[in-house]
Amino acid sequence: MITPGFNLPAKYVIHAVGPRWSGGNNNEPQLLYGAYRNSLLIAKNNGLRSIGFPLISAGIFGYPIDKAWDRAVKACKDFIDDNPDYEIEIIFAVLDDNIMKIGERVIAGY
């Protein structure tokens, strides 16, 4: 779902809910992938040229950080590969240097 950004420094907010981690055997990887993928499709359908993501589900939902990064990067890469004529800047807002370093390692593997 997309809503106006109101008083935020963003024009819009795309609301995406990721899964709670319960061991990885309850479709969590596919659900998390879908949260990113659907957000990117909403952005495209609304003509947006940039999007900022938190590391969805990696906070209070308990998704392991490395696994959350993997799903995030895979979904974004697949979206870019599937939409070569659509340019979008994808930004990840992370809470600390450790999360960023894990993300850099995951990205380097792609």
N, C-alpha and C positions, 0 to 999 in steps of 0.2 A: 504494500500500500504506500502511496506517496501523498504527502501533505505539504502545505506551505511551511517554510522555515520560520515564519513569524519574526521574532526578535533575534533569532540566531544569525550568525554571519553566513548562512547558507540559504539559498533560495528555496530549497526543498529538503524534506527529510523522507527518506525511504525507510519504512519500518520493516525490519527483518528479524524474525525470531529463530534462533538456532536451537538445536536439541540439547537436552541435558545429557551428560555423559553417564552411561550406566554400563560401562565395560566394552562398548563397541559392537555388541551383538544385537542391538535393537534398531538397526538401520541408521545409526547416528552419522556415519560418514556420508551417506547419500542425502540425508536431511540437511546436513551442514553445507554440502556442496550446493544443494538446491537453494538454500538461503542466499548464497552469494550469486549464483547464476540468475535467479529470479530478480534480485535487486539490479543486476546489470541489464537485464531485459527491460525492466521498468525505466531505468535511466535512458536506455536507447529509445524506447517508445515515447519518451517525453523530450527527446532532443538534447539531453544533458551531455556535456563534454568533459565533466569530471565527476568523480565520486570518491568519498572518503569512507573507509570502513574501520570499525574496531576489529579486533580479533574475536569474531562472533563465537559465543559459547565457551570461550576460554577463561572466563571469570567465574562468577558464582555458579555457572552451569557445569563446571568441573571438567570441561574437555581438555585433554592433555595438550599443552602448548604446541609441541612439535606436530602432533596429528591435526590440530586446528589449522596451523600454518599450511600443512600439506593440502588440505581440502580447499583452503582459501586460494592458494596459488594455482592449484589445478583448475578450479572453477574459473578463475580470471584468465588463465592461459587459454583454456578451451573456448571461452567466450571471445577472446581476441582472435584466435585462430578461425572461429566460425563466422566472424564478422569483420573480414579484412578491410572493408570499405568504411567502417565506422571507427572514428578516432575518439578515444576516451582516455583521460588521465585517471589512473587508479592510485589512490593514496591509502596507506594503512597508518592509522593512529594507534600507537602502542603505548603501554604504561611505563615501561622501563627498558634499560639497555639490554637486560638479559633476554627479554621477549624479542627485541629487535635483532639480537645476535642469532637467536634460534631461527628467526625468519630469514635472515641473510643466508644461513646455511641451507635452509630448505629451498630458497630461490636459486641458489647456486647449483642445486641438484637438478634443476629443470633446464 
